[in-house]
Amino acid sequence: MPGDYEQLVDEISAALGAPATLEDRDFRLIAFGAHEGDDDSMMDPVRTRSILQRRSTAAVRAWFEGFGIARAKSALRIPPDPAAGVFKGRICLPVRHRGIVHGYVWLLDDGHLSNLELGGRGTPPDPRIEQAMDTAARIGALLAAEARAGAELGDLLRELLLSGASERQGAADALRGALRPGAAEAPLALVAVAPWDTSDTDAAPLPGLPGLLAASAMPSGAAGPADAGERPGGPPGTGARPGAAPGHTLAALVRLRTAGGLAPAHSAAEHLLRSPRAGSGAAAGIGAAREELTELPGAWWEALAAARAARAEPRLGPVAQWDAIGAYRLLTGLPAGQSDETIRPLLSPTHAELARTAEAFLDCAGQASRTAQALGIHRQTLYYRLGRVEKLTGLDLDEGADRLLLHMALKSARL
């Protein structure tokens, strides 16, 4: 498939005599065309970054979208803007299929295309533009076919992750049959990215990343195994769920090279977090590797829990593994939104500084000097605040059991 895109982009580049690149609708690079005149004089920072990093920044995306490219049905011209790093003008060919934009072909213009008629307002386009738009339509059909395939895989993945024990084998068999041959025979990992924006419903959530087999936007609360006792973080019969961010969370299935090597999952998570669809403050979680598709619902629970912990505890994120979140493996199994009555007064906004002080003190294993240094306060100030914490909660911070309760309750409140 990548070769097909490169060939089609080369056709457009040859027809118009200009360097061309193809990006998807999220400004991720798909292919760039060869061109004899494609030297340093025809480059600018935006194009160079797009090719080297295989994506454009959010600022670049917003700048180009300001010209109406997402709504355009025909070629349009974009002037240079050195202040934005766009030293060369561009011609943008929207890549559409059945009215939906799937990407953009970009042609660099150093002035030699300035007289090329793009059409509009009763003026017919130059035949070369017509030819290029026909090729762009062929690219759009290919991207649409990929989107449909990705959506079908995503539906099957969602069905499996939400399945109960009785229907799980059937859901796993359906997903295995839809994946490319041999894909399900390697170790697998699940990545959760939260929150994930699904407002642009025409877009398939599956980007072209190495090892990424399927992806699905999961609704809030879709937290894995429905059967009691299957969740690794919750006691049997509790129905504990690791909580979900408002809106949606992306579930991404990644093929691993070895069961102990989660590097492909980390790479996919980092790429997904850079997507425009990853919401503000998004974090990713990775479940433990699995050998069987039927084990993926448990891995999804773990990935969700790790993502939730990464959002709550910045030192764990922005990408956290299930086996590295420590006490949060237990805390994410507790019912969401509940707090111990003893510490509830401490959690009010008016006492936020006291709660922060108490958490730092407990994180530092009750060592006053370390805590004061970490908070940047005098030790006497620390003692004064801890005294107020004891008075508010009725706990004795010299007692191990009280310290444990307070520490776990404060960490749970973060979730």
Phi, psi and omega in degrees: 000315177303323178296325177298316180295317181298320179296317181292321177295321176300322179299315180294317180300318180291321182295324185255355177063042182212146176300138183229146173227152177243126176236152175282182186291344176262014175067030170267134183292131175255315181200153171227143188271147174286145179206130186300328182265014185279076180247188184300331182291342181256012181254157168216168187304324182294315180291319179300315180296320180299318182286316184286319183261355178060028175194161175251159181284164178299324180294318178296316179302311181298321181296313181290322180294339176297343178270004176083024184295330182290339180259347186292142176249355179220174182298146175219156185257137179238123184285160176290157176210091183305328180296333179265005182082007180260089185278338180246144173292166180224153163247126180255126174254108178295135180260106186239158171212121181053043175085354182256131178279129181247350181172192183216140168258129182248131177242125177284136182233111178268014180117342184284349177252011186295334180265004181286123182281122181270348181093172181108156180053043175083357180260125181290148179286158173301141180305329179292325176292320177301316179297317180295321179291326175298317178294321177299325178294323177294321176297318180300322179295320178294315180295323179294321178296319177297319180297319179296316178298317179297321180294321179295317177297320179298319178298319180292321177297315180299317180299319180293315184295333181261003186284151170272174185300324186291327182256005188293318182298318178297319179294321179294319179296321179295318179293318179300319181292333182273336179288158178296152186307132177083349185297325184273001181273343179273163173301147184233153174224152176249137177245134174248130177239121183223138354278165181231126185278123178244017183295331178270083191288347180284345188269133171287138184281357187266105175278166181276085180244142180302130177085350182278114187267322183199155178210149180210138174279117183261134179293156179304135180093350178279088195245033169101207191309133180271351186267136181301140175085358182271340185280128183294340184262352185239146179292150181306136175083357183277337185066023183296137178235148184277022174065150180225152176292153177303143179093240185229159173234137179274130171257124181236125180264123187239135176274131181259159175280319177223158183298330182267359183251101182268012182304316178300325178291320176298316181298315178297317180299316181296320177295316182295324178294337177274356180291146174300342181276345175286122186289172179299133181072020182295150176221163181234146176235148181235125176280167178295151181298148178230149179263337185239141179299326181294346180268359185293327178303322176294321178295327178293319176302315180297317181297318177298315180298318180294321178295320179296318178294321180295326178288326182281326187237097185305330181293343179273338189254189009279352176240122182236140173268147179306319185280003182241011184260006172058230184298339179294343175297327176278317186294325181290347176273354179277152177303135183288150171081008179251144178223152179293135183300330182299320185261000183304320178299328181289340185272359178290149182305330182291341182247025183301322181291323177294319179297319179296320179296315181296319180294318179296319179299317180286325176298328180270021177058031176074017179271113187297317183296316178298318182295313181299320179294318180296323182272347182071037181232165177286150182299324179295323176298319178300312181298321179298315181294319180295326175298320178293324177298314180298320181293320181292320189261339185078010180269154177251109185286001171270353180260128183300318182296320179292320177299317180298313179301314182295317182297312181295322181293321179291320178293321179296324179296329177300329183282000000 
